[in-house]
Amino acid sequence: MKIYQKTLLASLFCLSLSLPAYSTSLTSHDALQTLITQAQAGSAKAQYRLGSDYFYGNGVDRSYPQAIKYFKLAAQQKFALALDNLGIAYENGQGVKQSYSEAVKYYRAAAKQGDPWGYALLGDLYAEGHGVKKSEKMAIDYYKKAAKLGVTWAVDKLGILYDNGVGVKKSYIKAKDYFQKAAAQGNKNAQYNLGIMYQQGLGVSENGAKATKYLTESAPNNEIEA
């Protein structure tokens, strides 16, 4: 089954996942100055947004140091997505020295607020044993919390665990149920995984038409190789 490559989360970051968006990209000098003024005045939302723009060079010259600076300012105010993004930056070594322990710190801070992404990302570290003692049980607990709060990525991860029998009793039926739930909400990874199940008859009756449907939905531009 397919798994995710982790990247930064933000309104402008892409994981084929649904995240809150606070505004569109900067289109004018006035808009940039307004955002900077708001950020300097202490708006966590503006600090987070400005950090995102600096990270991707949206309306400003790309600057990882500036991105991290503004993410940290927002994180000091416990702005959940800033905490998530800092955790991922440290996990990947993007703009900062790679550190799983720092990633754990920021993910935990987000999770303590009940942030769904904090739960999901912390679940990943427990599943991988990065910065924490590996524990499939803890990973599953965090994925389930995230799934209940609408993170389809976590729903798909639960399906993968049941599909492989990792930390749980192997069950194609439960795997299919999780993939189906996430696929229905547009999760591309889950659509692919569900397509493979129908293609190979895992937990479902083999069905070429449904396999093609889900594999097509999961593919870029809705195209699959012949």
C-alpha positions in Angstrom: 0.0 0.0 0.0 1.1 3.6 -0.6 2.3 5.7 2.3 2.9 9.5 2.5 6.0 11.5 2.1 5.8 14.1 4.8 6.1 17.8 4.0 5.2 21.1 5.6 1.6 21.8 6.3 0.1 25.2 5.8 -2.7 26.9 3.9 -0.4 26.9 0.8 1.4 23.6 1.4 0.2 20.5 -0.5 -0.2 17.0 0.9 -3.4 16.3 -0.9 -4.9 17.1 2.5 -7.5 19.6 3.6 -6.1 22.3 5.9 -7.5 25.7 7.0 -6.8 28.6 4.7 -6.5 32.1 6.1 -6.0 34.1 3.0 -4.7 34.0 -0.6 -1.1 34.7 -1.6 0.3 38.2 -1.3 -0.4 40.3 -4.5 0.7 43.8 -3.6 3.3 45.7 -1.6 0.4 47.1 0.5 -0.9 43.6 1.3 2.6 42.6 2.4 3.1 45.6 4.6 -0.3 45.1 6.2 0.5 41.5 7.0 3.9 42.5 8.4 2.3 45.2 10.5 -0.3 42.7 11.9 2.5 40.1 12.6 4.6 42.7 14.4 1.6 43.8 16.4 1.3 40.2 17.7 -1.3 38.5 15.5 -0.5 34.8 15.6 -2.6 34.3 12.5 -0.6 36.9 10.6 2.7 35.5 11.9 1.8 32.0 10.8 0.6 33.3 7.4 3.8 35.4 6.9 5.9 32.4 7.8 4.1 30.4 5.1 4.7 33.1 2.5 8.4 33.3 3.4 8.8 29.6 3.2 7.4 29.4 -0.3 8.3 32.8 -1.6 4.7 33.9 -2.1 4.9 37.6 -2.7 8.2 37.8 -0.9 11.7 36.5 -1.5 11.9 33.0 -0.1 13.7 32.9 3.2 13.7 29.9 5.5 15.2 31.9 8.4 12.3 34.4 8.2 9.8 31.6 7.8 11.1 29.8 10.9 11.2 33.2 12.8 7.5 33.9 12.2 6.4 30.3 12.8 8.2 30.5 16.1 6.5 33.8 17.0 3.1 32.2 16.3 4.1 29.0 18.1 4.9 31.1 21.2 1.2 32.0 21.2 0.3 28.3 20.9 -1.0 28.7 17.3 -1.5 25.0 16.4 -0.6 25.0 12.8 2.6 26.9 13.5 3.5 24.3 16.1 2.8 21.6 13.5 4.9 23.3 10.8 7.8 23.8 13.2 7.7 20.1 14.1 7.8 19.1 10.5 10.6 21.5 9.7 12.7 20.0 12.5 11.7 16.5 11.5 12.8 17.1 7.9 15.6 19.6 8.6 14.0 22.3 6.5 15.4 25.7 7.5 16.7 24.3 10.8 19.0 21.5 12.0 17.2 18.2 11.8 16.0 17.1 15.2 13.4 14.5 16.1 13.4 15.6 19.7 12.4 19.1 18.6 9.8 17.7 16.3 8.3 15.7 19.2 8.2 18.8 21.4 6.2 20.8 18.9 3.9 18.0 17.9 3.1 17.3 21.6 2.4 21.0 22.2 -0.1 21.0 19.3 -1.6 17.7 20.5 -2.1 19.0 24.0 -4.4 21.6 22.5 -6.4 18.9 20.8 -5.0 19.7 17.4 -5.8 17.0 14.9 -2.6 17.4 13.0 -0.6 17.3 16.2 -2.2 13.9 16.9 -1.5 12.6 13.4 2.1 13.8 13.2 2.9 12.5 16.7 1.3 9.2 15.6 3.8 9.0 12.8 6.8 9.4 15.1 5.5 6.6 17.4 5.0 4.4 14.3 8.5 5.1 13.1 10.3 5.3 16.5 11.7 8.7 15.7 12.4 10.8 18.8 10.3 8.4 20.9 10.3 4.7 21.8 8.6 3.0 18.9 5.0 2.0 19.9 2.4 0.9 17.4 -0.2 1.2 20.2 0.6 4.8 20.8 0.6 5.4 17.0 -2.8 3.9 16.7 -4.2 5.9 19.6 -3.0 9.1 18.1 -4.2 8.2 14.6 -7.6 7.4 16.0 -7.8 10.8 17.7 -6.8 12.5 14.5 -9.2 10.5 12.5 -12.1 11.4 14.8 -11.3 15.0 14.1 -11.4 14.6 10.4 -7.8 14.0 9.3 -8.3 11.6 6.4 -4.6 11.1 6.3 -4.8 9.4 9.7 -7.8 7.4 8.6 -5.8 6.0 5.7 -2.8 5.3 8.0 -5.2 3.2 10.2 -6.2 1.3 7.0 -2.5 0.6 6.2 -1.9 -0.7 9.7 -4.8 -3.1 9.5 -3.8 -4.1 6.0 -0.3 -5.0 7.2 -1.2 -6.3 10.6 1.1 -3.8 12.3 0.1 -3.2 16.0 -3.3 -4.7 15.3 -4.7 -8.1 14.2 -4.4 -8.1 10.4 -7.9 -7.5 8.9 -8.5 -6.7 5.2 -12.1 -5.9 6.2 -11.2 -3.2 8.6 -8.5 -1.9 6.3 -11.1 -1.6 3.5 -13.5 0.2 5.8 -10.9 2.8 6.7 -9.7 3.2 3.1 -13.3 3.6 2.0 -14.1 6.2 4.6 -11.0 8.3 3.6 -11.5 7.7 -0.1 -15.1 9.0 0.2 -13.6 12.3 1.5 -11.3 12.6 -1.5 -8.1 11.2 0.0 -6.0 10.2 -2.9 -3.8 7.7 -1.0 -6.9 5.9 0.3 -8.4 5.9 -3.2 -5.3 4.2 -4.5 -5.2 1.7 -1.6 -8.9 0.9 -2.1 -8.3 0.4 -5.8 -5.6 -2.1 -5.1 -7.9 -4.0 -2.7 -10.5 -4.3 -5.4 -7.9 -5.2 -8.0 -6.5 -8.0 -5.9 -9.7 -9.1 -4.1 -8.4 -8.2 -0.6 -11.3 -8.0 1.9 -13.6 -7.5 -1.1 -14.7 -9.4 -4.1 -12.4 -8.8 -7.0 -13.9 -6.0 -9.1 -12.0 -4.6 -12.1 -14.4 -1.8 -12.6 -14.2 -0.5 -9.1 -10.4 -1.0 -9.1 -10.1 1.2 -12.2 -12.5 3.8 -10.7 -10.5 4.2 -7.5 -7.1 4.0 -9.2 -8.2 6.6 -11.7 -9.5 8.9 -9.0 -6.2 8.6 -7.1 -4.0 9.4 -10.1 -2.7 12.8 -11.1 -5.1 14.5 -13.5 -7.3 11.3 -13.1 -5.0 9.3 -15.5 -3.6 5.9 -14.9 -1.2 3.9 -16.9 -2.6 1.2 -19.2 
